[in-house]
Amino acid sequence: MAGTEPGSETVLTTERLVVRQWTVADQERAFDIYSRWEVAQWLGRTPRALAHPEEARQYIEHCRERSTGPRYGVWAVERRDTGVVAGAVLLLPVPDGDGEVEIGWHLHPDSWGRGIATEAARAVLAKGFADGLTEIRAILAPDNTRSAAVCRRLGMTSAGLTDRWYGRELAEFRIGPAQGGQA
């Protein structure tokens, strides 16, 4: 599968998942994920679903560019049992922030409700804290109930609503190592 080709460096593994760099072989699946409004509606300053397969290649290039060093990245989440990319997990400095770091996840609807986001995020949180981070945030649309539920399962605490980032009012969740942020 895509995860075994050169350039698909593994970042970490869990019982069911491989978190790795995106590759060009993931283009079709990335398009399938990000061309869906039910996924895209929650992403970025101005949510927009991909309209053309070439945009998925550009998305993959962008993810690889943002995966700088061992600490930060936007990584593919691959199911170990099937080799299919379930979606993405990210750990990045918050744009226009003051050093804050955020975690996020985007999954194909065929992977919703299976604990995949929680498992991938828990492993990435543990990695972030092992790499020296002291607090990690999740920043999401207030009506994104699925992601809010993942935040609660991870042990994250609601910090209320904020308009500090992304040009709109968003819900903020936080976690530190002492709050269960280690796997």
N, C-alpha and C positions, 0 to 999 in steps of 0.2 A: 504494500500500500504506500501511500504518499510519504508516510513517516519514516520509511526505510531508505529513501533516496538521499544522495549527497545534498547537503544544505538544509536538511531538516533536523537541525541540532535539537536534541532533547534538553529541555530546561529542567523538568522534574517528572516523576511518575507517581501515580497513586495506585490503589488496588485495581481500579477500573479504567484509569485514564493515563494518557501521555500528553503532557503539556510541552509543546515544541514550537519552533519557528514555523511560520507559514512558508509554503513553497509554491512554485508556479503550478505544480500538479494539483494544488488545492483550488485552482481558479473556478472550476465548475461548481464545486460545493460552496465556495465563498459567494458566488453569484446567487446560488439558490438560497443562501441564508439572508444576505443583505438586500436582495431584490424584494423581499417580503415586508410589507408595511407593518405587520404585527411585530417584527423585529426592529426595523428601521425607525419606527415612530419614537423610540426611546433614546435615540443616539444623537449626540452633538448639539450644537447651538441651533441649527436649523435642520431638523430631521428630514431625510430624503432617502427613499429606496433607490437602489441601483437600477438603472434602466437598460444598460448594455453590458454584455459579458466582459468587454474590455475594461470596464470600470472595476471589475473584481481583480484583474491583474494589477491595476493601479493601487487598489486597496491593499493587496498583498505587499507590494513594494513599500507602501507607506508604513505598514505594520513592521516590516523588517527594518526600515529606517528608524522607527521609534524604539526598536529593541536594542538599546544602547547599553553595552556593558552587561554584567551579570545581574544587576539589580532590577532594571526596568524593561518593560516590553509589552507588546500586544501579541499574544501567542495563540496558536491553534490548540484546541482541546480535542484530542483524538481518542475515540473509544478503543480500548485495547482488544475487546472481543471481536470487533468488526473492522477496525482500521478506518472507520468513517469519522470525519471531522464533525463533532457535535456543535462546535461554535468557537468562541474565543474567550479568553480571560486576559485582563490587563492589570498592570501595576505601573503607574506613571505619575510624575509630578503633575499637580493640578495646573492647567493652563492659567496664566495670569495670577498664580498663587504666590504665597510667601514661603515656599518650601513644603507645602502640604502635599501628601501623596494620596492618590485614590486607587481603589480597586474597582473593577467592573467586569461584567460578563455579558455575552451576547450568544444565545443559543438558537439553533434551528428549532422550530416548533416540534419536530419529531423527537427532540431530546428534552422537552419540557416535562416536568413532573417526575423525573427519574433520579433526582438528587445530584445530577451532574454539575450544575452550577455551584452547589454547596461544596461538593467534593473538590472541584478545581479551585474554587476561591479559598477554601480552608488551607489547601496546600500552598497556594501563592501567599496567603497571609503569613503562614509559618516561615516561608522562605524570606519574605520581607523583614520579619522580625529577627530572623537569624542573621540577616545581612545588616542589622543595626537600626532599622526603623523603629521609632518609638510610638507612632500613632499612624493609623491608616484610615482613610475615609471612603465611604461610598456616597456618591452624589447622584441622585436620581429624581425623575419626575415624581411629584407627590402622588399621582394616581397610578404609578407603576407598582401595583400590589404584589406581583410575583417577585420582583427584585427586593422589595421591602421585606417580604417573607424570608428570602434568602439571607438578608442582613440579620434578621432576628435569629435565624437558625445558627448563624456564625457567631452569635453573641455580641453583635454590634449594638450600640446604644444610639437611639435617636437624639440628634442635636437640634431638631426642629427644622424650620424652613430658613433658607438663606438665598440671597440674590448675589452673593459674592462672586460667583463663577458662572460662566456660560450665558450671561446676559438675560437670565430669567430666574424666577423663583423655583428653587429645587429643595427636595428633602435631603438632609445630611445625616449620615450615620457615621459613628466612629468606633474604633476598637484599638486597644493597646495590648501588649503581650500579657499583662496581668489579667485582662478580661477574657482570657480564653483564646487569644489570637494565635496560640501555638497549637499545631496539630497533635 
